[in-house]
């Protein structure tokens, strides 16, 4: 007899926890890695074959920035650094020890929860400002906008030329269907996370 839940049972437990508010919905986070030779990096998708960076490595980088600020402010050089640059300043980072947010008052990362699971979504990002005819109306796409890719299919024009169509959706808006033009749209993966905020500890 074993107490280990299978995947289906785990999913059921998580869905119940979501419905009762024990854990939050999927959200965007930055996953932190510390690769030898290239140093710290923050990405929006999980790299399966690399372990998460430790929060101590992330804090060490902040310490280096603070030391540089002190040196610059004491010197007579024209360049004055006024603020440090934390990773994902307005969001959440995920490290080996859990999820953290930046506290601009104490100038440190504060533990905020544990990573429960992730779901991979495909996101469509607008590369250039463009106006597209959409039936009886025009759609204005702005550079930097992001949509969730709901679906895609192939449409054949009159000359039998295949066109990839993207079904795209923004939060709280109806989906739109647009032809895939690489000069205007790019498709990227994004791993959204479920975080458990119910525990409390100091790391």
C-alpha positions in Angstrom: 0.0 0.0 0.0 1.3 3.5 -0.9 0.5 7.1 -0.1 1.8 8.4 -3.3 -0.9 10.0 -5.5 -1.0 9.4 -9.2 -1.1 12.3 -11.7 -4.9 12.3 -12.0 -5.4 12.3 -8.2 -2.8 15.2 -7.9 -4.7 17.2 -10.5 -8.0 16.6 -8.6 -6.5 17.9 -5.4 -5.1 20.9 -7.1 -8.4 21.7 -8.8 -10.2 21.5 -5.4 -7.5 23.8 -3.9 -8.0 26.3 -6.7 -11.8 26.3 -6.3 -11.6 26.9 -2.5 -9.0 29.6 -2.8 -6.1 27.8 -1.2 -3.9 28.4 -4.1 -4.0 31.1 -6.8 -4.7 30.6 -10.5 -2.0 30.2 -13.1 0.2 33.3 -13.3 3.3 34.5 -15.1 6.6 34.2 -13.3 10.3 34.4 -14.1 12.3 31.2 -13.6 15.8 31.8 -12.4 18.9 29.8 -13.5 22.6 30.2 -12.8 24.5 28.7 -15.7 28.3 28.3 -15.4 30.0 30.8 -17.6 27.0 33.0 -18.4 25.8 33.7 -14.8 22.2 34.4 -13.7 19.4 34.4 -16.2 15.6 34.7 -15.9 13.4 33.0 -18.4 9.6 32.6 -18.9 9.8 28.8 -19.6 11.3 26.0 -17.5 14.6 24.5 -18.7 14.1 20.8 -17.7 17.7 19.8 -17.7 19.0 22.7 -15.4 18.3 23.1 -11.7 16.8 26.4 -10.5 19.3 29.0 -9.2 19.4 29.5 -5.4 18.0 32.7 -4.0 21.4 33.3 -2.4 22.9 33.7 -5.9 20.2 36.2 -6.8 20.8 38.1 -3.6 24.5 38.1 -4.2 23.9 39.9 -7.5 21.9 42.6 -5.6 24.7 43.0 -3.1 27.1 43.6 -6.0 24.8 46.3 -7.3 24.5 47.9 -3.9 28.3 48.0 -3.6 28.6 49.5 -7.0 26.0 52.2 -6.1 28.0 53.1 -3.0 31.2 53.4 -4.9 29.6 55.5 -7.7 27.9 57.9 -5.2 31.2 58.5 -3.4 33.2 59.2 -6.6 33.3 62.3 -8.6 32.3 60.6 -11.8 29.3 61.9 -13.7 27.6 58.5 -13.8 25.4 58.2 -10.7 23.4 54.9 -10.2 20.3 55.8 -8.2 18.4 52.5 -8.2 19.2 48.8 -8.2 17.7 46.5 -10.9 16.1 43.4 -9.4 14.9 40.5 -11.5 11.2 40.8 -12.5 10.8 43.9 -10.3 7.0 44.0 -10.5 6.4 40.2 -10.5 7.5 36.9 -9.0 10.7 34.9 -9.5 11.0 31.2 -8.9 14.2 29.8 -7.3 15.3 26.5 -5.8 13.8 27.5 -2.5 10.4 28.7 -3.8 8.8 31.8 -5.2 10.0 35.3 -4.2 8.9 38.9 -4.7 11.1 42.0 -4.6 10.5 44.3 -1.6 11.7 47.8 -2.5 11.6 49.0 1.1 14.0 46.5 2.6 15.8 46.0 -0.8 15.5 42.2 -0.6 13.6 39.3 -2.1 10.8 38.0 0.2 9.6 34.4 0.0 5.9 34.3 -1.0 5.1 30.6 -1.7 5.9 27.3 -3.4 5.7 26.3 -7.0 3.0 23.6 -7.3 2.9 23.0 -11.0 3.1 24.8 -14.4 1.1 24.8 -17.6 2.7 25.6 -20.9 0.9 28.0 -23.2 1.7 29.5 -26.6 1.7 33.2 -26.7 1.5 35.4 -29.8 3.4 38.6 -29.6 3.0 41.6 -32.0 6.3 42.5 -33.5 5.3 45.7 -35.4 2.4 48.1 -35.3 -0.1 47.2 -38.0 -3.7 47.7 -38.9 -5.5 44.6 -40.3 -8.8 44.4 -42.1 -11.1 42.0 -40.1 -14.4 41.5 -41.8 -16.3 44.7 -41.6 -13.9 46.4 -39.2 -10.2 47.1 -38.7 -8.0 45.7 -35.9 -5.1 47.7 -34.7 -2.2 45.6 -33.4 0.3 47.4 -31.3 4.0 46.3 -31.0 4.6 44.4 -27.8 1.0 43.3 -27.3 0.5 39.6 -26.4 -2.3 37.2 -27.0 -2.9 33.6 -26.0 -2.8 31.2 -28.9 -6.1 29.3 -28.6 -5.8 27.3 -31.8 -4.5 27.3 -35.4 -5.6 25.8 -38.6 -4.8 25.9 -42.4 -7.0 27.9 -44.7 -6.7 27.4 -48.5 -7.2 30.5 -50.7 -8.8 30.5 -54.1 -5.5 29.5 -55.8 -5.1 26.6 -53.3 -2.3 28.5 -51.5 -2.3 27.4 -47.8 -2.4 30.1 -45.1 -1.9 29.4 -41.4 -4.7 31.1 -39.4 -4.2 31.8 -35.7 -7.0 31.9 -33.2 -5.8 34.5 -30.7 -7.3 35.8 -27.5 -6.7 38.5 -24.9 -8.0 38.2 -21.3 -11.6 39.2 -21.0 -12.0 39.7 -24.8 -13.4 37.7 -27.7 -11.0 35.7 -29.8 -9.8 37.0 -33.2 -8.6 35.0 -36.1 -5.7 36.4 -38.1 -3.3 35.0 -40.8 0.1 34.2 -39.5 2.6 36.7 -40.8 6.1 36.3 -39.3 6.9 39.9 -40.0 4.1 41.0 -37.7 3.5 38.1 -35.3 5.8 35.8 -33.4 4.9 32.7 -31.4 6.6 31.9 -28.1 6.1 29.4 -25.3 5.3 30.5 -21.8 5.1 28.4 -18.6 2.4 29.8 -16.3 2.7 28.7 -12.6 0.4 27.7 -9.8 1.9 28.9 -6.5 0.9 27.9 -3.0 0.7 31.0 -0.8 -0.7 29.2 2.3 2.6 28.5 4.0 4.7 31.1 5.8 8.4 31.1 6.4 11.5 33.3 6.1 14.2 32.4 3.6 
